[in-house]
Amino acid sequence: MERPRPFWDTARKFGVFEPERPGTVSANLGMHMTVPGGASVPMASVTAVGVMPPHRR
């Protein structure tokens, strides 16, 4: 039996960190999208974004 692929690909998580905590973080999922003509192209689907209050404008 094939092992299921992890839901979160660690290469698709991004963040900016302060010494004590994260300032901003985001994550996306790799997906495929069908475009006109029937081709399937890879894309990133943003699923989470977080920003600590001191880093907001």
Z-matrix of the N, CA and C atoms (Angstrom, degrees):
N
C 1 1.439
C 2 1.534 1 108.60
N 3 1.313 2 115.90 1 135.37
C 4 1.462 3 121.72 2 179.65
C 5 1.529 4 109.89 3 -77.55
N 6 1.332 5 115.63 4 137.81
C 7 1.473 6 119.78 5 177.59
C 8 1.518 7 109.22 6 -72.53
N 9 1.324 8 117.25 7 138.88
C 10 1.471 9 118.96 8 177.63
C 11 1.525 10 111.02 9 -66.49
N 12 1.310 11 115.90 10 145.76
C 13 1.456 12 121.71 11 177.67
C 14 1.522 13 108.99 12 -72.65
N 15 1.339 14 118.64 13 138.28
C 16 1.470 15 119.34 14 177.63
C 17 1.519 16 110.94 15 -58.81
N 18 1.320 17 116.06 16 144.07
C 19 1.463 18 120.92 17 -179.18
C 20 1.517 19 111.19 18 -64.63
N 21 1.356 20 118.11 19 -41.93
C 22 1.459 21 122.44 20 -178.83
C 23 1.512 22 109.85 21 -99.85
N 24 1.293 23 117.35 22 119.81
C 25 1.457 24 123.10 23 173.44
C 26 1.532 25 106.89 24 -86.20
N 27 1.326 26 117.48 25 116.69
C 28 1.465 27 120.00 26 -174.87
C 29 1.527 28 112.48 27 -62.05
N 30 1.307 29 118.70 28 -21.47
C 31 1.465 30 121.00 29 177.52
C 32 1.531 31 111.59 30 -73.19
N 33 1.314 32 117.73 31 -9.78
C 34 1.466 33 121.76 32 -177.33
C 35 1.522 34 112.56 33 -107.75
N 36 1.312 35 117.34 34 16.18
C 37 1.464 36 121.84 35 175.00
C 38 1.520 37 107.82 36 -108.21
N 39 1.319 38 116.26 37 137.30
C 40 1.457 39 121.22 38 -177.85
C 41 1.517 40 109.14 39 -133.52
N 42 1.328 41 116.62 40 149.54
C 43 1.447 42 119.26 41 178.25
C 44 1.515 43 111.96 42 -162.16
N 45 1.313 44 114.47 43 159.77
C 46 1.460 45 123.14 44 172.46
C 47 1.518 46 105.18 45 -119.78
N 48 1.316 47 116.74 46 126.18
C 49 1.454 48 120.52 47 -171.80
C 50 1.518 49 112.94 48 -117.68
N 51 1.318 50 114.75 49 141.87
C 52 1.455 51 122.97 50 169.71
C 53 1.531 52 105.95 51 -91.87
N 54 1.315 53 118.22 52 172.07
C 55 1.462 54 118.50 53 178.88
C 56 1.535 55 113.88 54 -58.04
N 57 1.331 56 118.44 55 -36.43
C 58 1.459 57 120.00 56 -174.39
C 59 1.525 58 115.10 57 -101.16
N 60 1.334 59 118.13 58 -19.49
C 61 1.469 60 119.55 59 -174.45
C 62 1.528 61 110.17 60 -161.90
N 63 1.340 62 115.62 61 165.50
C 64 1.464 63 117.85 62 175.69
C 65 1.526 64 111.36 63 -71.66
N 66 1.319 65 116.98 64 144.12
C 67 1.460 66 121.76 65 174.96
C 68 1.510 67 110.96 66 -92.98
N 69 1.320 68 116.06 67 -46.97
C 70 1.463 69 121.81 68 176.32
C 71 1.522 70 108.79 69 -141.61
N 72 1.307 71 116.88 70 148.52
C 73 1.459 72 121.86 71 176.10
C 74 1.526 73 108.70 72 -142.74
N 75 1.309 74 115.77 73 151.69
C 76 1.462 75 120.60 74 174.84
C 77 1.521 76 108.73 75 -151.81
N 78 1.312 77 114.95 76 158.84
C 79 1.456 78 120.79 77 178.97
C 80 1.526 79 108.59 78 -146.83
N 81 1.323 80 115.31 79 150.74
C 82 1.460 81 119.61 80 175.12
C 83 1.515 82 109.34 81 -141.49
N 84 1.296 83 115.54 82 161.08
C 85 1.457 84 122.89 83 179.71
C 86 1.516 85 108.95 84 -110.95
N 87 1.313 86 116.78 85 138.61
C 88 1.457 87 120.91 86 174.83
C 89 1.513 88 109.61 87 -78.21
N 90 1.302 89 116.75 88 128.23
C 91 1.461 90 121.85 89 -179.12
C 92 1.524 91 108.69 90 -139.33
N 93 1.305 92 115.99 91 176.03
C 94 1.459 93 122.03 92 173.13
C 95 1.518 94 108.48 93 -121.50
N 96 1.320 95 115.77 94 144.94
C 97 1.462 96 120.95 95 179.62
C 98 1.523 97 108.08 96 -125.81
N 99 1.312 98 116.46 97 135.90
C 100 1.457 99 121.15 98 176.29
C 101 1.524 100 108.51 99 -85.56
N 102 1.320 101 115.90 100 127.65
C 103 1.468 102 121.63 101 -178.75
C 104 1.527 103 109.26 102 -108.15
N 105 1.328 104 117.96 103 164.91
C 106 1.463 105 119.72 104 178.56
C 107 1.533 106 110.73 105 -52.10
N 108 1.282 107 115.06 106 134.55
C 109 1.457 108 121.17 107 -176.04
C 110 1.516 109 111.50 108 103.11
N 111 1.348 110 116.72 109 -10.67
C 112 1.457 111 120.84 110 174.91
C 113 1.522 112 115.75 111 91.95
N 114 1.339 113 118.98 112 -2.41
C 115 1.458 114 120.59 113 179.71
C 116 1.523 115 110.11 114 -72.12
N 117 1.321 116 116.17 115 149.16
C 118 1.459 117 122.18 116 176.65
C 119 1.524 118 107.70 117 -108.69
N 120 1.326 119 116.63 118 123.09
C 121 1.468 120 120.76 119 -178.04
C 122 1.531 121 109.34 120 -119.57
N 123 1.349 122 116.93 121 145.47
C 124 1.455 123 119.23 122 178.13
C 125 1.522 124 111.26 123 -71.41
N 126 1.316 125 116.10 124 149.75
C 127 1.457 126 121.00 125 178.60
C 128 1.526 127 108.78 126 -152.43
N 129 1.318 128 116.24 127 164.58
C 130 1.454 129 121.88 128 174.86
C 131 1.520 130 108.62 129 -107.57
N 132 1.308 131 116.02 130 132.78
C 133 1.451 132 122.06 131 179.08
C 134 1.533 133 108.15 132 -110.21
N 135 1.325 134 117.74 133 110.75
C 136 1.462 135 121.27 134 -178.73
C 137 1.521 136 108.47 135 -66.97
N 138 1.334 137 116.03 136 127.50
C 139 1.448 138 120.29 137 -177.15
C 140 1.519 139 113.62 138 -119.99
N 141 1.321 140 117.94 139 -20.97
C 142 1.467 141 119.40 140 -179.15
C 143 1.527 142 109.96 141 -152.94
N 144 1.327 143 115.75 142 138.58
C 145 1.462 144 122.19 143 174.74
C 146 1.522 145 106.83 144 -143.71
N 147 1.319 146 116.38 145 132.88
C 148 1.456 147 120.47 146 177.55
C 149 1.519 148 110.25 147 -138.05
N 150 1.329 149 116.34 148 139.57
C 151 1.460 150 121.98 149 -179.66
C 152 1.521 151 107.79 150 -135.27
N 153 1.325 152 116.39 151 127.23
C 154 1.463 153 120.52 152 176.64
C 155 1.529 154 109.06 153 -70.56
N 156 1.330 155 119.48 154 145.64
C 157 1.465 156 122.23 155 -176.82
C 158 1.531 157 116.07 156 -50.06
N 159 1.339 158 120.82 157 -40.40
C 160 1.469 159 118.45 158 -179.04
C 161 1.526 160 114.02 159 -65.55
N 162 1.339 161 117.71 160 -14.36
C 163 1.459 162 121.29 161 -176.70
C 164 1.521 163 112.81 162 -100.94
N 165 1.301 164 117.40 163 2.92
C 166 1.466 165 120.56 164 177.54
C 167 1.523 166 109.20 165 -85.64
N 168 1.314 167 115.68 166 155.33
C 169 1.462 168 119.34 167 179.15
C 170 1.489 169 112.01 168 -81.76
